[in-house]
Amino acid sequence: MNKTPKLIADNPELLIYLDGKLHITILGGIKLTGLDRKVTLKLTMTDNKNIAFRHNLDLYNSIQTEQLIEKSAERWMGAPTRSAWP
C-alpha cells in the first residue's frame, strides 16, 4: 500500500487525493468564481468502497468544515461527535 500521500490532478474536474486507506475525490474541480471556494467531496475507504460519503463544502466556511469532520468520523470510526461530549 502507498504510504506517501498522493494527489492526482491530471483532470482539473476530477481531483483525487490518496492517503493510506482514505481516498478523497473532488468532483467537478474547485469553483474559483466569486468569493467562495466550493467543492463536492466524495470520501471512501479502501477496505470498504461500498460506503461512500459525499459532502458539499465551502472551504471558507468553518461550520461546514467541522460538519464534514464530525460526520466522516462517525461514519468510519464510530467516534462520538462533539455534541455527544459533556
C-alpha positions in Angstrom: 0.0 0.0 0.0 1.2 3.5 -0.8 2.2 5.2 2.4 3.0 8.6 0.9 0.0 10.9 0.3 -0.6 11.3 -3.4 -2.6 14.0 -5.4 -3.7 13.0 -8.8 -4.5 16.2 -10.7 -4.4 15.1 -14.3 -8.0 16.2 -14.8 -8.9 19.6 -13.1 -12.5 18.5 -12.9 -11.7 15.3 -11.0 -9.0 15.7 -8.4 -8.1 12.6 -6.4 -6.1 12.5 -3.1 -4.9 9.2 -1.8 -3.5 8.8 1.8 -3.3 5.2 3.1 -6.9 3.8 3.3 -8.5 7.2 2.7 -9.5 8.3 -0.8 -10.8 11.8 -1.3 -12.2 12.7 -4.7 -13.1 16.3 -5.6 -15.9 16.0 -8.1 -16.2 18.9 -10.6 -13.0 20.6 -9.5 -12.8 23.6 -7.3 -15.1 26.5 -8.1 -12.9 29.7 -8.3 -15.5 32.2 -9.2 -16.9 34.7 -6.6 -15.7 35.0 -3.0 -16.2 31.3 -2.1 -14.3 28.1 -2.8 -16.9 25.4 -3.2 -16.2 21.7 -3.7 -18.1 18.5 -3.8 -16.2 15.8 -1.9 -16.5 12.0 -2.1 -14.7 10.1 0.6 -14.2 6.4 0.6 -12.0 3.9 2.5 -10.1 1.2 0.6 -11.3 -1.5 3.0 -15.0 -0.7 2.3 -15.5 1.1 -1.1 -19.2 0.2 -1.0 -19.7 3.0 1.6 -19.1 6.4 0.0 -19.6 9.7 1.9 -20.5 12.8 -0.2 -20.4 16.3 1.1 -20.7 19.8 -0.4 -18.3 22.2 1.2 -17.4 25.8 1.1 -13.7 25.8 2.0 -14.0 29.1 3.7 -16.9 28.0 5.9 -15.7 26.7 9.2 -19.1 25.3 10.2 -19.3 23.2 7.1 -15.7 22.0 7.6 -16.5 20.9 11.2 -19.6 19.1 10.0 -17.6 17.2 7.4 -15.0 16.1 10.0 -17.7 15.0 12.5 -19.9 13.2 10.0 -16.9 11.4 8.4 -15.6 10.3 11.8 -19.0 9.0 12.8 -19.3 7.1 9.5 -15.9 5.3 9.5 -14.5 5.3 13.0 -17.6 5.3 15.2 -16.2 8.2 17.1 -18.5 10.3 19.2 -19.3 13.7 17.9 -18.5 16.9 19.8 -22.2 17.3 20.6 -22.1 13.9 22.5 -19.2 15.1 24.7 -20.0 16.5 28.1 
